[in-house]
Amino acid sequence: MLSVPFATGDVHGGFSEGRGAIRVDEDEVVIEVQVKVFGMFDRSAETFRFELTDLEEVRHQRGFFGDKLTIRTRPMRLIGDVPGATEGALLLKFKRRHRRELDALLDRLDLWIT
């Protein structure tokens, strides 16, 4: 499956920015994120994995300039360590040009949400 590039919301109170890619590998969601501190210093990329059956909610908002995807897991700690996650939810922002890949990813994720 293709990886879909994204940006995260505020990291470190807005002093940092996260960029990465999300994909579905068999029965896992894989999120790779690299954080840029103060817009200048790159931290090493981190990889986070969790089972598709751990998804509690996937909310998609389509916008004119890009899309937003909110992911919640159960238990919350699975997503809590991902840079940009707050209150048990991770907000990912996608550029409009990646909408086709995002739609394919959402088709895979929708199969697992009850």
N, CA and C atoms as a LAMMPS dump frame, in Angstrom:
ITEM: TIMESTEP
0
ITEM: NUMBER OF ATOMS
342
ITEM: BOX BOUNDS ff ff ff
-5.0000000000000000e+02 5.0000000000000000e+02
-5.0000000000000000e+02 5.0000000000000000e+02
-5.0000000000000000e+02 5.0000000000000000e+02
ITEM: ATOMS id mol type element x y z
1 1 1 N 0.851 -1.187 0
2 1 2 C 0 0 0
3 1 3 C 0.883 1.232 0
4 2 1 N 0.408 2.256 -0.641
5 2 2 C 1.13 3.513 -0.69
6 2 3 C 1.126 4.22 0.646
7 3 1 N 2.19 4.921 0.918
8 3 2 C 2.242 5.798 2.08
9 3 3 C 1.668 7.149 1.677
10 4 1 N 0.913 7.752 2.573
11 4 2 C 0.31 9.048 2.297
12 4 3 C 0.998 10.082 3.185
13 5 1 N 1.637 11.103 2.602
14 5 2 C 2.332 12.117 3.4
15 5 3 C 1.36 13.042 4.127
16 6 1 N 1.769 13.48 5.322
17 6 2 C 0.925 14.338 6.136
18 6 3 C 1.778 15.299 6.948
19 7 1 N 1.114 16.256 7.556
20 7 2 C 1.71 17.14 8.563
21 7 3 C 0.857 16.99 9.816
22 8 1 N 1.474 17.127 10.979
23 8 2 C 0.72 17.038 12.221
24 8 3 C 0.352 18.434 12.691
25 9 1 N -0.496 18.464 13.687
26 9 2 C -0.842 19.728 14.313
27 9 3 C 0.34 20.225 15.123
28 10 1 N 0.058 21.089 16.059
29 10 2 C 1.116 21.661 16.89
30 10 3 C 1.834 20.583 17.687
31 11 1 N 3.14 20.636 17.644
32 11 2 C 3.992 19.767 18.444
33 11 3 C 4.801 20.676 19.357
34 12 1 N 4.967 20.286 20.591
35 12 2 C 5.711 21.086 21.575
36 12 3 C 5.139 22.495 21.698
37 13 1 N 3.821 22.595 21.777
38 13 2 C 3.182 23.886 21.958
39 13 3 C 3.31 24.812 20.769
40 14 1 N 3.517 24.264 19.586
41 14 2 C 3.625 25.09 18.392
42 14 3 C 5.047 25.447 18.007
43 15 1 N 6.031 25.047 18.812
44 15 2 C 7.424 25.339 18.506
45 15 3 C 8.016 24.368 17.489
46 16 1 N 7.339 23.257 17.277
47 16 2 C 7.834 22.235 16.362
48 16 3 C 6.732 21.826 15.391
49 17 1 N 7.15 21.18 14.328
50 17 2 C 6.224 20.714 13.303
51 17 3 C 6.565 19.273 12.958
52 18 1 N 5.559 18.448 12.818
53 18 2 C 5.78 17.059 12.439
54 18 3 C 5.373 16.812 11.004
55 19 1 N 6.163 16.042 10.309
56 19 2 C 5.849 15.616 8.937
57 19 3 C 6.12 14.127 8.86
58 20 1 N 5.311 13.437 8.08
59 20 2 C 5.512 12.001 7.995
60 20 3 C 4.638 11.361 6.946
61 21 1 N 4.418 10.058 7.14
62 21 2 C 3.6 9.279 6.215
63 21 3 C 2.843 8.226 7.008
64 22 1 N 1.656 7.908 6.517
65 22 2 C 0.823 6.879 7.128
66 22 3 C 0.495 5.839 6.07
67 23 1 N 0.452 4.586 6.495
68 23 2 C 0.099 3.505 5.579
69 23 3 C -0.529 2.363 6.367
70 24 1 N -1.148 1.443 5.654
71 24 2 C -1.695 0.236 6.261
72 24 3 C -0.888 -0.935 5.702
73 25 1 N -0.258 -1.692 6.601
74 25 2 C 0.48 -2.899 6.245
75 25 3 C -0.269 -4.09 6.816
76 26 1 N -0.88 -4.872 5.945
77 26 2 C -1.668 -6.032 6.336
78 26 3 C -2.691 -5.664 7.403
79 27 1 N -2.432 -5.951 8.678
80 27 2 C -3.399 -5.665 9.733
81 27 3 C -2.908 -4.604 10.706
82 28 1 N -1.957 -3.766 10.268
83 28 2 C -1.402 -2.725 11.119
84 28 3 C -1.47 -1.355 10.438
85 29 1 N -1.648 -0.328 11.259
86 29 2 C -1.492 1.053 10.805
87 29 3 C -0.071 1.452 11.181
88 30 1 N 0.668 1.984 10.224
89 30 2 C 2.051 2.401 10.457
90 30 3 C 2.135 3.901 10.215
91 31 1 N 2.614 4.609 11.242
92 31 2 C 2.774 6.059 11.155
93 31 3 C 4.243 6.376 11.38
94 32 1 N 4.864 7.024 10.398
95 32 2 C 6.255 7.454 10.519
96 32 3 C 6.263 8.981 10.577
97 33 1 N 6.945 9.525 11.587
98 33 2 C 6.935 10.971 11.807
99 33 3 C 8.345 11.472 12.073
100 34 1 N 8.667 12.611 11.485
101 34 2 C 9.905 13.318 11.79
102 34 3 C 9.522 14.718 12.253
103 35 1 N 10.073 15.125 13.379
104 35 2 C 9.745 16.422 13.959
105 35 3 C 10.867 17.399 13.66
106 36 1 N 10.469 18.588 13.227
107 36 2 C 11.416 19.676 12.98
108 36 3 C 11.237 20.696 14.098
109 37 1 N 12.255 20.856 14.923
110 37 2 C 12.194 21.736 16.086
111 37 3 C 12.581 23.157 15.672
112 38 1 N 11.75 24.135 16.035
113 38 2 C 11.951 25.55 15.702
114 38 3 C 12.123 25.782 14.206
115 39 1 N 11.626 24.856 13.384
116 39 2 C 11.721 25.009 11.949
117 39 3 C 13.122 24.822 11.387
118 40 1 N 14.078 24.381 12.235
119 40 2 C 15.461 24.272 11.77
120 40 3 C 16.085 22.909 12.029
121 41 1 N 15.82 22.297 13.161
122 41 2 C 16.522 21.08 13.557
123 41 3 C 15.627 19.86 13.404
124 42 1 N 16.082 18.901 12.615
125 42 2 C 15.321 17.669 12.429
126 42 3 C 15.708 16.65 13.484
127 43 1 N 14.696 16.087 14.138
128 43 2 C 14.937 14.946 15.008
129 43 3 C 14.838 13.698 14.16
130 44 1 N 15.355 12.597 14.645
131 44 2 C 15.289 11.362 13.867
132 44 3 C 13.836 10.903 13.737
133 45 1 N 13.55 10.256 12.65
134 45 2 C 12.192 9.788 12.388
135 45 3 C 11.835 8.666 13.354
136 46 1 N 10.573 8.658 13.776
137 46 2 C 10.066 7.622 14.663
138 46 3 C 8.942 6.879 13.95
139 47 1 N 8.815 5.584 14.242
140 47 2 C 7.772 4.76 13.662
141 47 3 C 6.851 4.263 14.761
142 48 1 N 5.552 4.389 14.535
143 48 2 C 4.541 3.937 15.481
144 48 3 C 3.623 2.961 14.764
145 49 1 N 3.316 1.844 15.425
146 49 2 C 2.457 0.808 14.845
147 49 3 C 1.358 0.435 15.826
148 50 1 N 0.177 0.184 15.29
149 50 2 C -0.885 -0.4 16.103
150 50 3 C -1.814 -1.185 15.193
151 51 1 N -2.513 -2.12 15.789
152 51 2 C -3.391 -3.014 15.043
153 51 3 C -4.629 -2.257 14.535
154 52 1 N -5.128 -2.667 13.39
155 52 2 C -6.349 -2.067 12.847
156 52 3 C -7.533 -2.282 13.789
157 53 1 N -7.523 -3.376 14.527
158 53 2 C -8.619 -3.651 15.454
159 53 3 C -8.609 -2.703 16.651
160 54 1 N -7.508 -1.96 16.858
161 54 2 C -7.426 -0.992 17.945
162 54 3 C -8.024 0.363 17.58
163 55 1 N -8.437 0.546 16.346
164 55 2 C -9.038 1.814 15.93
165 55 3 C -10.392 1.99 16.6
166 56 1 N -10.601 3.139 17.204
167 56 2 C -11.899 3.452 17.787
168 56 3 C -12.682 4.404 16.887
169 57 1 N -11.975 5.384 16.319
170 57 2 C -12.642 6.375 15.472
171 57 3 C -11.668 6.891 14.426
172 58 1 N -12.167 7.051 13.224
173 58 2 C -11.435 7.708 12.149
174 58 3 C -12.4 8.717 11.544
175 59 1 N -12.08 9.993 11.709
176 59 2 C -12.956 11.067 11.223
177 59 3 C -12.231 11.824 10.126
178 60 1 N -12.878 11.955 8.989
179 60 2 C -12.28 12.612 7.821
180 60 3 C -13.045 13.896 7.517
181 61 1 N -12.303 14.996 7.367
182 61 2 C -12.892 16.276 6.972
183 61 3 C -12.247 16.705 5.663
184 62 1 N -13.064 16.843 4.658
185 62 2 C -12.566 17.264 3.349
186 62 3 C -12.648 18.779 3.259
187 63 1 N -11.566 19.42 2.854
188 63 2 C -11.536 20.866 2.708
189 63 3 C -11.13 21.262 1.305
190 64 1 N -11.244 22.535 1.007
191 64 2 C -10.895 23.015 -0.324
192 64 3 C -9.395 22.896 -0.592
193 65 1 N -8.568 23.249 0.387
194 65 2 C -7.116 23.22 0.2
195 65 3 C -6.477 21.92 0.644
196 66 1 N -7.163 21.15 1.464
197 66 2 C -6.605 19.896 1.948
198 66 3 C -7.585 19.196 2.872
199 67 1 N -7.193 18.029 3.34
200 67 2 C -8.049 17.217 4.183
201 67 3 C -7.436 17.055 5.558
202 68 1 N -8.314 16.765 6.524
203 68 2 C -7.871 16.481 7.885
204 68 3 C -8.41 15.119 8.285
205 69 1 N -7.591 14.374 8.994
206 69 2 C -7.966 13.052 9.46
207 69 3 C -7.669 12.988 10.95
208 70 1 N -8.685 12.644 11.743
209 70 2 C -8.521 12.486 13.181
210 70 3 C -8.622 11.005 13.503
211 71 1 N -7.626 10.496 14.206
212 71 2 C -7.583 9.071 14.556
213 71 3 C -7.595 8.937 16.07
214 72 1 N -8.452 8.05 16.567
215 72 2 C -8.483 7.688 17.984
216 72 3 C -8.337 6.177 18.083
217 73 1 N -7.624 5.738 19.107
218 73 2 C -7.45 4.31 19.342
219 73 3 C -7.974 3.948 20.72
220 74 1 N -8.18 2.673 20.933
221 74 2 C -8.466 2.178 22.27
222 74 3 C -7.459 1.084 22.554
223 75 1 N -6.694 1.17 23.549
224 75 2 C -6.603 2.232 24.543
225 75 3 C -5.908 3.468 23.968
226 76 1 N -6.125 4.613 24.638
227 76 2 C -5.604 5.898 24.156
228 76 3 C -4.084 5.929 24.101
229 77 1 N -3.414 5.172 24.937
230 77 2 C -1.952 5.23 25.016
231 77 3 C -1.288 4.823 23.702
232 78 1 N -1.985 4.073 22.856
233 78 2 C -1.395 3.634 21.586
234 78 3 C -1.047 4.818 20.695
235 79 1 N -1.877 5.828 20.705
236 79 2 C -1.657 6.991 19.842
237 79 3 C -1.029 8.144 20.608
238 80 1 N -1.008 8.052 21.932
239 80 2 C -0.563 9.153 22.777
240 80 3 C 0.885 9.559 22.609
241 81 1 N 1.758 8.646 22.178
242 81 2 C 3.174 8.968 22.026
243 81 3 C 3.529 9.56 20.662
244 82 1 N 2.585 9.553 19.733
245 82 2 C 2.839 10.094 18.397
246 82 3 C 2.918 11.619 18.498
247 83 1 N 3.971 12.243 17.957
248 83 2 C 4.059 13.701 18.008
249 83 3 C 2.83 14.358 17.382
250 84 1 N 2.243 15.292 18.108
251 84 2 C 1.052 15.982 17.64
252 84 3 C -0.232 15.433 18.225
253 85 1 N -0.179 14.285 18.914
254 85 2 C -1.378 13.706 19.524
255 85 3 C -1.719 14.461 20.804
256 86 1 N -2.993 14.76 20.976
257 86 2 C -3.467 15.41 22.199
258 86 3 C -4.788 14.778 22.594
259 87 1 N -4.954 14.587 23.881
260 87 2 C -6.195 14.062 24.44
261 87 3 C -6.646 12.772 23.758
262 88 1 N -5.705 11.921 23.438
263 88 2 C -6.024 10.629 22.853
264 88 3 C -6.407 10.652 21.394
265 89 1 N -6.158 11.763 20.715
266 89 2 C -6.489 11.877 19.294
267 89 3 C -5.293 12.437 18.531
268 90 1 N -5.146 11.986 17.315
269 90 2 C -4.077 12.471 16.444
270 90 3 C -4.718 13.115 15.227
271 91 1 N -4.394 14.381 15
272 91 2 C -4.899 15.118 13.846
273 91 3 C -3.807 15.167 12.788
274 92 1 N -4.12 14.63 11.617
275 92 2 C -3.189 14.636 10.489
276 92 3 C -3.767 15.52 9.394
277 93 1 N -2.901 16.31 8.761
278 93 2 C -3.323 17.217 7.687
279 93 3 C -2.69 16.755 6.379
280 94 1 N -3.513 16.659 5.353
281 94 2 C -3.073 16.174 4.048
282 94 3 C -3.302 17.241 2.993
283 95 1 N -2.368 17.362 2.076
284 95 2 C -2.534 18.295 0.964
285 95 3 C -3.53 17.719 -0.033
286 96 1 N -4.178 18.623 -0.734
287 96 2 C -5.219 18.223 -1.683
288 96 3 C -4.687 17.265 -2.758
289 97 1 N -3.456 17.449 -3.152
290 97 2 C -2.908 16.607 -4.226
291 97 3 C -2.751 15.152 -3.815
292 98 1 N -2.855 14.849 -2.501
293 98 2 C -2.741 13.468 -2.013
294 98 3 C -4.106 12.862 -1.697
295 99 1 N -5.166 13.504 -2.177
296 99 2 C -6.519 13.057 -1.858
297 99 3 C -6.813 11.653 -2.376
298 100 1 N -6.351 11.302 -3.531
299 100 2 C -6.614 9.97 -4.101
300 100 3 C -5.999 8.877 -3.226
301 101 1 N -4.754 9.093 -2.806
302 101 2 C -4.098 8.119 -1.929
303 101 3 C -4.788 8.052 -0.568
304 102 1 N -5.225 9.213 -0.05
305 102 2 C -5.922 9.25 1.221
306 102 3 C -7.242 8.492 1.134
307 103 1 N -7.965 8.648 0.041
308 103 2 C -9.23 7.924 -0.134
309 103 3 C -9.005 6.418 -0.141
310 104 1 N -7.93 5.966 -0.763
311 104 2 C -7.614 4.53 -0.764
312 104 3 C -7.293 4.056 0.655
313 105 1 N -6.563 4.867 1.411
314 105 2 C -6.25 4.532 2.8
315 105 3 C -7.524 4.474 3.64
316 106 1 N -8.413 5.43 3.453
317 106 2 C -9.672 5.458 4.205
318 106 3 C -10.542 4.244 3.901
319 107 1 N -10.519 3.771 2.672
320 107 2 C -11.259 2.556 2.333
321 107 3 C -10.772 1.375 3.171
322 108 1 N -9.471 1.269 3.355
323 108 2 C -8.91 0.191 4.19
324 108 3 C -9.286 0.37 5.651
325 109 1 N -9.242 1.605 6.149
326 109 2 C -9.542 1.86 7.546
327 109 3 C -11.023 1.688 7.862
328 110 1 N -11.895 2.05 6.929
329 110 2 C -13.337 1.946 7.166
330 110 3 C -13.79 0.509 7.382
331 111 1 N -13.06 -0.444 6.862
332 111 2 C -13.415 -1.848 7.056
333 111 3 C -13.282 -2.27 8.516
334 112 1 N -12.512 -1.537 9.3
335 112 2 C -12.212 -1.939 10.671
336 112 3 C -12.949 -1.137 11.711
337 113 1 N -13.641 -0.083 11.319
338 113 2 C -14.375 0.738 12.276
339 113 3 C -15.779 0.167 12.435
340 114 1 N -16.175 -0.061 13.673
341 114 2 C -17.507 -0.619 13.92
342 114 3 C -18.463 0.466 14.359
